[in-house]
């Protein structure tokens, strides 16, 4: 019969696209050319959006001065949070290199993470559009471009490292910030000149050390006399805050680790010892120590603040003081660094050794109490052994709760199994499509009945309308099935990810730094000795718990018996 050829497939573009515009420029990657400026990236993307329908700009995410090999960029992470909160459903970038220059990570985002959240990704210059042209994501040229972007970043990284080593070998100062007591020469940013005000403090610190004062006493002296550390002074100047300690509360204070580094730094006798640390790789920005023989050390590169004679005396005192040496070592490698806080003032808790009579005991104290004689905070003292026992028991209990929660969910809903979810989705869609095909056949039969005058036109219109309503309803059901399927898969992947962090530590018998970083956000010690542990993934845990409670209530309403 005429007119029964292949049907045209149409794509619905009527969906509202909530757009997040992401732009990035990296000075480390030598990206200072005009086309990669933030302004030009925004202009290109805004021009693209002006020609599209149903697009609404929700926010701009700008990482200016961040390398593409690292995905821990503030604006990128903010964008990911907005994706999880469903604030945006579309990301537009100038090209894929703006997302990043690590081809494996970029591929993971565009092929796995973004689809999980049903995000449309558009890279204008690369002709990528995951909605209009889904095949563009799988195009062979995409991984090739990602590899090229990564290769570019690797090459730039090598050139920058080589340039720094050359300058350091010539006696040029290559760090970004000058040491306390010095400032960068206005005529040569790679040369140090003495800062008159700060140099007086440096001399005072060394004089106190020469007189046998320990680091804690030096720190208390500086903080009690409102002598600002470099970071606090910069903060006040940057935000045009008062330099009066009465008018403005001090945020950053001197610490024993800062004093320890200053007392052993040869920069104060006119020498430069540089490139003592490096990044693990151009993709991994973790800072690692360099072997001493690979340091770049040159003498008499700038004017000294401390005499060589006094500096050497201080080094001898440091070496002799065994208590000082042990305490520094233990504090540096404390498994709680960055996690343990005072429950009242919010400052870090520091570890102190008690070596009297070779007892080898240690305690944690509030840093405000340690470093300020006129402190309004108390010691919040807790024994390291007690803290370890409490934290270990809490982790073991939390792991047990998470595993029990997962078991309960599996008993309640087999849908937690990805294969079951996918099978049910495909079955529902298959049945709906069969029904739609049968209804279309009925429409065709009714059309033929009308043409051959079996029914009149009025009856034809009524029956056709009824069939079309049924077809529309089934098509809506298919859309609901698809949405539910995507949501279930997203939930499964999301749950699998954070629950696995707990499951792989189910046999934990001893605390390690890695376990603490993986599972714990913050630990607060209160004055009365309570330990308040804030676990990571607490929002996901509570969300899953609520999901379980709602599921149990629903099953009970349906009259089903649920075993949990």
Secondary structure, DSSP 8 states (H G I E B T S, - for coil): -TT-S---------S-EEEEEEEEE-TTTT--SGGGSHHHHHHHHHHHHHTSSSEEEEEEEEEET--TT----HHHHHHHHHHHTTS-SEEEESSHHHH-S-HHHHHHIIIIIHHHTT-EEEETTTTEETTTBTHHHH-HHHHHHHHHHHHHHHHHHHHHHHHHHHHHHTT---SSS--TTEEE-SS-TTSEEE-HHHHHHHHHHHHHHHTT--HHHHHHHHHHTT---HHHHHHHHHTT--S-TTTS---S---HHHHHHHHT-GGGGT-EEE--EEES-SS---EEE--GGGSEEESSSS--SS-HHHHHHHHHHHHH-HHHHHHHHHHHT-TTTTTEEETTT--BEEEEEE-GGG--EEEEEEHHHHH-TT-SS----EEHHHHHHHHHHHHHHHHHHHHHHHHHHHHH-GGGSHHHHHHHHHHHHHHHHHHHHHHHHHHHHHHHHHHTTSS-HHHHHHHHHHHHHHHHHHHHHHHHHHHHHHHHHHHHHHHHHHHHHHHTTTT--S--HHHHHHHEEEEEE-TTS-EEEEETTHHHHHHHHHHHHHHHHHHHHTT-----
